Amino acid sequence: MKNFEEIEKIGKRTPYTVPSDFYEKLQRRILATSTKVTPLAHLRLRRVALWGGGVAVAIAVAVALIADEPKPLYDFEAMLSELSDEQCNALIESYNNDIFLTTME
């Protein structure tokens, strides 16, 4: 408790002072240096824009290629037309006995 009382005796005084126009000058200096766009910064912005555009084009091409519907490897109707009547009947019988296909109906 004794330390706290000693701290209260000191008060809120600061041991240093600053000139009266210090903060106004500081603000002007910060704004002057931060609002300038240097040629190097402009070049960096340009590179980022070009890379971003390239990435966007690459993504668009990838989406277009993936979204394209794949064509079937075989034509089911043509395959059935090549089968004989006995083969078709055997195929129908095997599908009728299939437990997975009968539970889907």
N, C-alpha and C positions, 0 to 999 in steps of 0.2 A: 504494500500500500504506500510505503514511503516513496518509492520510485515514481509512482503515478502522480503524487503531489508535486514532486520536483519537476516533472514534465509539464504540469499545468502552470507552474510558475514561469516557465520559459515563454509560453504563449505561442502565437502563430506568426511570430516575426521570422523573416527570412534573412539570412546573413549576407545577401547580395542584392544588388540593384541593377536595373537595365535602363538604358536611355529611353526617353519618353516615346520616340518614334521607332523603336526597335521592331515592334511587331508589324507595323505598317510596311517597313522596309523588307522584312522577312517575307511577308505575304507577296509583295511585288516581285521579289527575286524568285520565289517558288513558282509563281504563275508565269513569269517570263521564261523560265527554263523548261517548265512542263508543257507549255502550249506549242513550243517549236517542234515542227516535224523535220527531222534531219533527213538528208538524202538516204542515209543508211536505213533509217526506220521506214522510209517510203519503199525502199527496195525489199525490205523484209515483208511488209504488208502485201506487196505485189506477189512475192513468192508464195506466201500463204494462200492468197486468192487463187493463184494458178494451181497449186497442189490440191486445194479444196475442190476446184472445178474438175481436175483430173480424177480425183477419188470419186466424185459424184457421177462422172461419166462411167467409170469402171463399175460402180455399183449398179447403175442403170442397165448396163450391158449384161451383167451377171443375172440380174433379176429377169431380164428379157429372155435370156437363154434358159434359165431354170423354169420359168413360167410356160415356156413352149410345151404343148402337150406331146408326150412321146407317142410315136406310132407303134401299134402292136407288132410283135415279131411275126405273127401269123394271122391269117384270115380264117376265122372260125367257120364261116359259111362255106368257104372253099374247101376246108379240111373235111367237113361233113359230106360235101358232094362227092368227094373221092372215095368215101367208105362204101362198102357193099351193104346189102340189106342185113346179112347175118352179123356183120360188124356193128351196124347201128343197133340192132336188137340186143346184142351182147353188151354194148355200151349202156343202153337204157336199163337193162337188168342190173348191171353193176351199180348204176346210180340209184336205182330203187332200193338196193340193199345197203346203201351207204348210210351209216348212222348219223353222220354229221349233216348231210344234206337233208335228211328227213326231219331232223330237229329244227332246221332253219325255216321250214315252211310254216 
